[in-house]
Amino acid sequence: GIKNIAVALEVTQVDEVNKIIQFCYLDNGMTEGTQQVRLIENKDGSTIISQESRYRNRSKFREKRLYPIFHRQAVNELHLNIQKFIEEL
């Protein structure tokens, strides 16, 4: 069946000028790392959501085989939520 994998992130920086939000994984988890979400405004008024992730996992199997799949799903969901938020403004 489908498994729920808890991901706990803490917002560690909000840079309003450069439109960057930085997240870090909470201590005591299997994964260590940071993520930065950058909102880039196009000349046509649309917004590009750019995300950079740096991570290391205690389990090499999880880091190489599982994490990329679930990370991609979580990032896509985060980007959709940001997009909905922007559209509501």
TIKOLLO-706886 format. One record per atom (N, C-alpha, C): residue number from 1; residue in one letter; x, y, z; atom name. Coordinates in nm, 2 decimals, padded with zeros to 4 digits. Layout:
BEGIN
NODE     k   r        x        y        z    a
NODE   NUM   a        X        Y        Z   CA
...
***
This chain:
BEGIN
NODE     k   r        x        y        z    a
NODE     1   g    00.08   -00.12    00.00    N
NODE     1   g    00.00    00.00    00.00   CA
NODE     1   g    00.09    00.13    00.00    C
NODE     2   i    00.02    00.23    00.00    N
NODE     2   i    00.08    00.37    00.00   CA
NODE     2   i    00.13    00.39    00.14    C
NODE     3   k    00.25    00.45    00.15    N
NODE     3   k    00.31    00.48    00.28   CA
NODE     3   k    00.32    00.63    00.29    C
NODE     4   n    00.30    00.68    00.41    N
NODE     4   n    00.31    00.82    00.44   CA
NODE     4   n    00.45    00.84    00.50    C
NODE     5   i    00.53    00.93    00.44    N
NODE     5   i    00.66    00.96    00.50   CA
NODE     5   i    00.66    01.10    00.55    C
NODE     6   a    00.68    01.12    00.67    N
NODE     6   a    00.68    01.25    00.73   CA
NODE     6   a    00.80    01.33    00.70    C
NODE     7   v    00.78    01.45    00.66    N
NODE     7   v    00.89    01.54    00.63   CA
NODE     7   v    00.87    01.67    00.71    C
NODE     8   a    00.96    01.70    00.79    N
NODE     8   a    00.95    01.82    00.88   CA
NODE     8   a    01.06    01.92    00.84    C
NODE     9   l    01.01    02.04    00.80    N
NODE     9   l    01.10    02.14    00.76   CA
NODE     9   l    01.08    02.26    00.85    C
NODE    10   e    01.18    02.34    00.87    N
NODE    10   e    01.17    02.46    00.94   CA
NODE    10   e    01.22    02.58    00.85    C
NODE    11   v    01.14    02.68    00.84    N
NODE    11   v    01.17    02.80    00.77   CA
NODE    11   v    01.29    02.87    00.84    C
NODE    12   t    01.40    02.88    00.78    N
NODE    12   t    01.52    02.94    00.85   CA
NODE    12   t    01.56    03.08    00.79    C
NODE    13   q    01.50    03.11    00.68    N
NODE    13   q    01.53    03.25    00.62   CA
NODE    13   q    01.42    03.29    00.53    C
NODE    14   v    01.38    03.41    00.54    N
NODE    14   v    01.29    03.47    00.44   CA
NODE    14   v    01.35    03.60    00.39    C
NODE    15   d    01.39    03.60    00.27    N
NODE    15   d    01.45    03.72    00.21   CA
NODE    15   d    01.35    03.79    00.11    C
NODE    16   e    01.28    03.89    00.17    N
NODE    16   e    01.18    03.95    00.09   CA
NODE    16   e    01.23    04.03   -00.03    C
NODE    17   v    01.35    04.09   -00.02    N
NODE    17   v    01.41    04.16   -00.13   CA
NODE    17   v    01.44    04.07   -00.25    C
NODE    18   n    01.50    03.96   -00.22    N
NODE    18   n    01.54    03.87   -00.33   CA
NODE    18   n    01.44    03.76   -00.35    C
NODE    19   k    01.33    03.76   -00.28    N
NODE    19   k    01.22    03.66   -00.29   CA
NODE    19   k    01.27    03.52   -00.27    C
NODE    20   i    01.34    03.49   -00.16    N
NODE    20   i    01.39    03.36   -00.13   CA
NODE    20   i    01.34    03.31    00.00    C
NODE    21   i    01.30    03.19    00.01    N
NODE    21   i    01.26    03.12    00.13   CA
NODE    21   i    01.35    03.00    00.15    C
NODE    22   q    01.42    02.99    00.26    N
NODE    22   q    01.50    02.88    00.29   CA
NODE    22   q    01.44    02.79    00.40    C
NODE    23   f    01.45    02.66    00.37    N
NODE    23   f    01.40    02.56    00.47   CA
NODE    23   f    01.52    02.47    00.51    C
NODE    24   c    01.51    02.42    00.63    N
NODE    24   c    01.61    02.32    00.67   CA
NODE    24   c    01.53    02.21    00.73    C
NODE    25   y    01.58    02.09    00.71    N
NODE    25   y    01.52    01.97    00.78   CA
NODE    25   y    01.54    01.98    00.93    C
NODE    26   l    01.44    01.94    01.01    N
NODE    26   l    01.45    01.94    01.15   CA
NODE    26   l    01.56    01.84    01.20    C
NODE    27   d    01.62    01.87    01.31    N
NODE    27   d    01.72    01.79    01.37   CA
NODE    27   d    01.66    01.65    01.41    C
NODE    28   n    01.74    01.55    01.42    N
NODE    28   n    01.71    01.42    01.45   CA
NODE    28   n    01.63    01.34    01.35    C
NODE    29   g    01.63    01.39    01.23    N
NODE    29   g    01.57    01.31    01.12   CA
NODE    29   g    01.67    01.23    01.04    C
NODE    30   m    01.63    01.15    00.95    N
NODE    30   m    01.72    01.07    00.87   CA
NODE    30   m    01.79    01.15    00.77    C
NODE    31   t    01.74    01.27    00.73    N
NODE    31   t    01.79    01.35    00.63   CA
NODE    31   t    01.84    01.48    00.68    C
NODE    32   e    01.96    01.53    00.64    N
NODE    32   e    02.01    01.66    00.67   CA
NODE    32   e    02.02    01.74    00.54    C
NODE    33   g    01.98    01.87    00.55    N
NODE    33   g    02.00    01.95    00.43   CA
NODE    33   g    01.92    02.08    00.44    C
NODE    34   t    01.93    02.15    00.33    N
NODE    34   t    01.85    02.28    00.31   CA
NODE    34   t    01.79    02.28    00.17    C
NODE    35   q    01.69    02.36    00.16    N
NODE    35   q    01.62    02.39    00.04   CA
NODE    35   q    01.60    02.54    00.03    C
NODE    36   q    01.61    02.59   -00.09    N
NODE    36   q    01.58    02.73   -00.12   CA
NODE    36   q    01.48    02.74   -00.23    C
NODE    37   v    01.38    02.81   -00.20    N
NODE    37   v    01.28    02.84   -00.31   CA
NODE    37   v    01.29    02.99   -00.34    C
NODE    38   r    01.31    03.01   -00.47    N
NODE    38   r    01.33    03.15   -00.52   CA
NODE    38   r    01.21    03.18   -00.62    C
NODE    39   l    01.15    03.29   -00.60    N
NODE    39   l    01.04    03.34   -00.69   CA
NODE    39   l    01.10    03.44   -00.78    C
NODE    40   i    01.10    03.41   -00.91    N
NODE    40   i    01.15    03.50   -01.01   CA
NODE    40   i    01.04    03.55   -01.10    C
NODE    41   e    01.03    03.68   -01.11    N
NODE    41   e    00.92    03.75   -01.19   CA
NODE    41   e    00.98    03.76   -01.33    C
NODE    42   n    00.90    03.71   -01.43    N
NODE    42   n    00.93    03.73   -01.57   CA
NODE    42   n    00.88    03.87   -01.61    C
NODE    43   k    00.93    03.91   -01.73    N
NODE    43   k    00.89    04.04   -01.78   CA
NODE    43   k    00.74    04.05   -01.81    C
NODE    44   d    00.68    03.93   -01.84    N
NODE    44   d    00.54    03.93   -01.87   CA
NODE    44   d    00.45    03.92   -01.75    C
NODE    45   g    00.52    03.93   -01.63    N
NODE    45   g    00.44    03.93   -01.51   CA
NODE    45   g    00.42    03.80   -01.44    C
NODE    46   s    00.45    03.69   -01.51    N
NODE    46   s    00.44    03.56   -01.46   CA
NODE    46   s    00.56    03.53   -01.36    C
NODE    47   t    00.54    03.42   -01.28    N
NODE    47   t    00.64    03.39   -01.18   CA
NODE    47   t    00.70    03.25   -01.21    C
NODE    48   i    00.83    03.25   -01.20    N
NODE    48   i    00.90    03.12   -01.21   CA
NODE    48   i    00.94    03.08   -01.07    C
NODE    49   i    00.91    02.95   -01.03    N
NODE    49   i    00.94    02.90   -00.90   CA
NODE    49   i    01.07    02.81   -00.92    C
NODE    50   s    01.18    02.86   -00.86    N
NODE    50   s    01.30    02.78   -00.87   CA
NODE    50   s    01.34    02.72   -00.74    C
NODE    51   q    01.38    02.60   -00.73    N
NODE    51   q    01.41    02.53   -00.61   CA
NODE    51   q    01.54    02.46   -00.62    C
NODE    52   e    01.63    02.49   -00.51    N
NODE    52   e    01.75    02.42   -00.50   CA
NODE    52   e    01.75    02.34   -00.38    C
NODE    53   s    01.79    02.21   -00.38    N
NODE    53   s    01.79    02.13   -00.27   CA
NODE    53   s    01.93    02.07   -00.25    C
NODE    54   r    01.98    02.07   -00.13    N
NODE    54   r    02.10    02.00   -00.09   CA
NODE    54   r    02.07    01.92    00.03    C
NODE    55   y    02.10    01.79    00.02    N
NODE    55   y    02.07    01.70    00.12   CA
NODE    55   y    02.17    01.58    00.13    C
NODE    56   r    02.17    01.52    00.25    N
NODE    56   r    02.25    01.40    00.28   CA
NODE    56   r    02.16    01.32    00.37    C
NODE    57   n    02.15    01.19    00.34    N
NODE    57   n    02.07    01.10    00.42   CA
NODE    57   n    02.16    01.00    00.49    C
NODE    58   r    02.13    00.95    00.61    N
NODE    58   r    02.21    00.85    00.68   CA
NODE    58   r    02.21    00.72    00.61    C
NODE    59   s    02.10    00.69    00.54    N
NODE    59   s    02.09    00.56    00.46   CA
NODE    59   s    02.13    00.59    00.32    C
NODE    60   k    02.23    00.53    00.27    N
NODE    60   k    02.27    00.54    00.13   CA
NODE    60   k    02.16    00.49    00.03    C
NODE    61   f    02.10    00.38    00.07    N
NODE    61   f    01.99    00.32   -00.01   CA
NODE    61   f    01.87    00.42   -00.02    C
NODE    62   r    01.83    00.48    00.09    N
NODE    62   r    01.73    00.58    00.09   CA
NODE    62   r    01.76    00.70    00.01    C
NODE    63   e    01.89    00.74    00.03    N
NODE    63   e    01.94    00.86   -00.04   CA
NODE    63   e    01.93    00.85   -00.19    C
NODE    64   k    01.98    00.73   -00.24    N
NODE    64   k    01.99    00.71   -00.38   CA
NODE    64   k    01.86    00.66   -00.45    C
NODE    65   r    01.78    00.58   -00.38    N
NODE    65   r    01.67    00.51   -00.44   CA
NODE    65   r    01.53    00.57   -00.40    C
NODE    66   l    01.51    00.60   -00.28    N
NODE    66   l    01.38    00.65   -00.23   CA
NODE    66   l    01.36    00.80   -00.23    C
NODE    67   y    01.46    00.87   -00.18    N
NODE    67   y    01.45    01.01   -00.16   CA
NODE    67   y    01.42    01.09   -00.29    C
NODE    68   p    01.49    01.06   -00.40    N
NODE    68   p    01.46    01.14   -00.52   CA
NODE    68   p    01.31    01.13   -00.56    C
NODE    69   i    01.25    01.01   -00.55    N
NODE    69   i    01.11    01.00   -00.59   CA
NODE    69   i    01.02    01.08   -00.50    C
NODE    70   f    01.03    01.06   -00.37    N
NODE    70   f    00.94    01.13   -00.28   CA
NODE    70   f    00.97    01.28   -00.28    C
NODE    71   h    01.10    01.32   -00.29    N
NODE    71   h    01.14    01.46   -00.29   CA
NODE    71   h    01.07    01.53   -00.41    C
NODE    72   r    01.07    01.46   -00.53    N
NODE    72   r    01.01    01.52   -00.65   CA
NODE    72   r    00.86    01.54   -00.63    C
NODE    73   q    00.80    01.45   -00.57    N
NODE    73   q    00.65    01.46   -00.54   CA
NODE    73   q    00.63    01.57   -00.44    C
NODE    74   a    00.71    01.58   -00.33    N
NODE    74   a    00.69    01.69   -00.24   CA
NODE    74   a    00.71    01.83   -00.30    C
NODE    75   v    00.82    01.84   -00.38    N
NODE    75   v    00.85    01.97   -00.44   CA
NODE    75   v    00.74    02.01   -00.54    C
NODE    76   n    00.69    01.91   -00.62    N
NODE    76   n    00.58    01.95   -00.71   CA
NODE    76   n    00.46    02.00   -00.63    C
NODE    77   e    00.43    01.93   -00.52    N
NODE    77   e    00.31    01.98   -00.43   CA
NODE    77   e    00.34    02.11   -00.37    C
NODE    78   l    00.46    02.14   -00.33    N
NODE    78   l    00.50    02.27   -00.27   CA
NODE    78   l    00.48    02.38   -00.38    C
NODE    79   h    00.53    02.35   -00.50    N
NODE    79   h    00.52    02.45   -00.61   CA
NODE    79   h    00.37    02.48   -00.65    C
NODE    80   l    00.29    02.37   -00.65    N
NODE    80   l    00.15    02.40   -00.67   CA
NODE    80   l    00.09    02.48   -00.57    C
NODE    81   n    00.12    02.46   -00.44    N
NODE    81   n    00.07    02.54   -00.33   CA
NODE    81   n    00.11    02.69   -00.34    C
NODE    82   i    00.24    02.71   -00.38    N
NODE    82   i    00.29    02.84   -00.40   CA
NODE    82   i    00.22    02.91   -00.51    C
NODE    83   q    00.20    02.84   -00.62    N
NODE    83   q    00.13    02.89   -00.74   CA
NODE    83   q   -00.01    02.93   -00.70    C
NODE    84   k   -00.08    02.85   -00.62    N
NODE    84   k   -00.22    02.88   -00.58   CA
NODE    84   k   -00.22    03.01   -00.49    C
NODE    85   f   -00.12    03.02   -00.40    N
NODE    85   f   -00.11    03.13   -00.32   CA
NODE    85   f   -00.09    03.26   -00.40    C
NODE    86   i    00.00    03.25   -00.50    N
NODE    86   i    00.03    03.37   -00.58   CA
NODE    86   i   -00.10    03.41   -00.66    C
NODE    87   e   -00.17    03.31   -00.71    N
NODE    87   e   -00.29    03.35   -00.79   CA
NODE    87   e   -00.40    03.41   -00.70    C
NODE    88   e   -00.40    03.38   -00.57    N
NODE    88   e   -00.50    03.44   -00.48   CA
NODE    88   e   -00.46    03.58   -00.44    C
NODE    89   l   -00.34    03.62   -00.46    N
NODE    89   l   -00.30    03.76   -00.42   CA
NODE    89   l   -00.37    03.86   -00.51    C
***
